[in-house]
């Protein structure tokens, strides 16, 4: 089963604009991670935010986490054509359940040149 | 290349045939995971290993599926008597053991098409 839901399911913007994707999840977490997947390829880790953190930055990426609302957002600033990909949030639970990560369904991002 | 390696990348088979996928994780990673991903969905957990021990299996892993990691290095995922519903991308990932689940390193996946 999938833990999270990304919103929107698909997003198309112009190069240079900012892209924001949201993720909601259901159970308590230890951390939340974002991954990128180019078409037909494996997933690449982008950023990890722990449950006691509220915001984290990495290059053009900004992630926020609101554990009271069980939600996270990923902001990509100054988007580039190469950012075109699917983006997934994934949660690491607290005890019990499967070790590893539970993924959402993803947001498909298209950057128009 | 010291990343996670999966073979074959693509496999087309007829319904009822058996298929086997191989995953070579990053050498110092002792945890290894298998996920399945269907079109338009996120990866779904199948099973994971700590060294050679298979510690957890998902309900998705029916009796036709078996995974091994005999010497705690590479792993195989075998699907017997394949069905069309088994068509998916099978992803392998690995990580270093830790108290919490940190970054997973994924391979490029093995895409299975069952005709």
Interface residues (C-beta under 8 A of the other chain):
Chain A: X1 X2 X30 X31 X33 X35 X40 X41 X42 X43 X44 X45 X48 X88 X90 X92 X98 X99 X100 X101 X102 X103 X104 X105 X106
Chain B: X4 X6 X31 X33 X35 X40 X41 X42 X43 X44 X45 X48 X55 X56 X58 X89 X91 X93 X100 X101 X102 X103 X104 X105 X106 X107 X108 X109 X111
